[in-house]
Amino acid sequence: MAAGQESWEFPRNPQTARSRRDREVPESFVTVTHPFHPLSGQQLRVLFERKTPDGLAVSCEGGPLGSVMMPLAWTDRAPAAASGPLTYEVLVDLAAVVAAVSTRHAG
């Protein structure tokens, strides 16, 4: 560096500096399961995952659409659906649990 020149480069702190590579998922794929998505039924390569206020989302290579970000719930990685139907008995049990929790926090 010549005399009189200042260096504006600062070393990156390894604790706070995160590269895009840190967020990348190893080579993986998802299948779009949302029935109204234009890529429904297609398998897409995952570029990275991201936490959003609504939960996890994945950025994928979307072919002619470019890269696409979609909620994980729209893919085959979505949590499994309930094992049984929502019945009157299930709702009564749920109401009892909510009442018990409300009573415990109110006291």
C-alpha positions as CSV (number, residue, x, y, z in Angstrom):
1,M,0.0,0.0,0.0
2,A,1.4,3.4,-1.0
3,A,2.0,6.1,1.6
4,G,-1.1,8.1,2.4
5,Q,-3.5,5.4,1.3
6,E,-5.8,3.9,3.9
7,S,-7.2,0.4,3.7
8,W,-11.0,0.3,4.1
9,E,-11.0,-3.4,4.3
10,F,-12.1,-4.9,7.6
11,P,-11.6,-8.5,8.6
12,R,-14.9,-10.4,8.8
13,N,-15.8,-11.8,12.1
14,P,-16.3,-15.5,11.7
15,Q,-19.0,-15.4,14.4
16,T,-21.2,-13.0,12.5
17,A,-20.2,-13.3,8.9
18,R,-22.4,-15.9,7.2
19,S,-22.0,-16.7,3.6
20,R,-24.8,-18.0,1.4
21,R,-23.0,-21.4,1.5
22,D,-23.8,-21.6,5.2
23,R,-27.5,-21.7,4.5
24,E,-27.3,-24.1,1.6
25,V,-28.8,-27.5,1.9
26,P,-26.8,-30.4,0.6
27,E,-28.0,-31.5,-2.8
28,S,-31.7,-32.2,-2.2
29,F,-35.0,-32.1,-4.0
30,V,-38.6,-31.4,-3.2
31,T,-41.8,-32.3,-5.1
32,V,-44.3,-29.5,-5.3
33,T,-47.6,-30.8,-3.9
34,H,-49.7,-27.7,-3.8
35,P,-52.6,-28.5,-6.2
36,F,-52.8,-25.0,-7.8
37,H,-49.0,-24.2,-8.1
38,P,-47.9,-24.1,-11.7
39,L,-45.1,-26.6,-10.9
40,S,-47.4,-29.0,-9.1
41,G,-46.1,-32.5,-9.3
42,Q,-42.6,-31.5,-10.4
43,Q,-39.4,-32.3,-8.6
44,L,-37.2,-29.2,-8.0
45,R,-33.6,-28.9,-6.8
46,V,-33.4,-27.0,-3.4
47,L,-31.0,-24.1,-3.4
48,F,-31.4,-23.1,0.2
49,E,-33.9,-23.0,3.1
50,R,-35.0,-19.9,4.9
51,K,-37.0,-19.2,8.0
52,T,-39.9,-16.9,7.4
53,P,-42.6,-15.5,9.7
54,D,-44.9,-18.2,8.4
55,G,-42.4,-21.1,8.9
56,L,-39.7,-22.7,6.7
57,A,-39.5,-21.9,3.0
58,V,-37.3,-23.3,0.3
59,S,-35.8,-21.6,-2.7
60,C,-35.7,-23.9,-5.6
61,E,-34.6,-24.0,-9.3
62,G,-38.0,-23.4,-11.0
63,G,-37.0,-24.1,-14.6
64,P,-38.7,-21.5,-16.9
65,L,-39.9,-19.6,-13.8
66,G,-36.3,-19.0,-12.6
67,S,-35.7,-19.6,-8.9
68,V,-38.9,-19.8,-6.8
69,M,-39.4,-19.5,-3.0
70,M,-42.2,-21.5,-1.6
71,P,-43.4,-22.6,1.8
72,L,-42.2,-26.0,2.8
73,A,-45.9,-26.8,3.4
74,W,-46.4,-26.8,-0.4
75,T,-44.0,-29.6,-0.9
76,D,-43.6,-33.3,0.0
77,R,-41.7,-32.2,3.1
78,A,-44.8,-30.8,4.7
79,P,-45.8,-32.3,8.1
80,A,-48.0,-35.3,7.8
81,A,-51.8,-34.7,8.0
82,A,-53.8,-35.8,11.0
83,S,-54.2,-39.5,11.2
84,G,-57.9,-39.4,11.7
85,P,-60.9,-37.1,10.9
86,L,-61.8,-34.1,13.0
87,T,-64.8,-35.3,15.0
88,Y,-67.0,-33.9,17.7
89,E,-65.0,-36.0,20.3
90,V,-61.7,-34.6,19.1
91,L,-63.1,-31.1,19.5
92,V,-64.4,-31.8,23.0
93,D,-60.9,-33.2,24.0
94,L,-59.3,-30.1,22.6
95,A,-61.7,-27.7,24.4
96,A,-60.8,-29.6,27.7
97,V,-57.1,-29.1,27.1
98,V,-57.5,-25.4,26.3
99,A,-59.7,-24.9,29.4
100,A,-57.1,-26.6,31.6
101,V,-54.2,-24.5,30.2
102,S,-56.2,-21.3,30.5
103,T,-57.1,-22.1,34.1
104,R,-53.5,-22.9,34.9
105,H,-52.2,-19.6,33.5
106,A,-55.0,-17.5,35.0
107,G,-54.3,-18.7,38.6
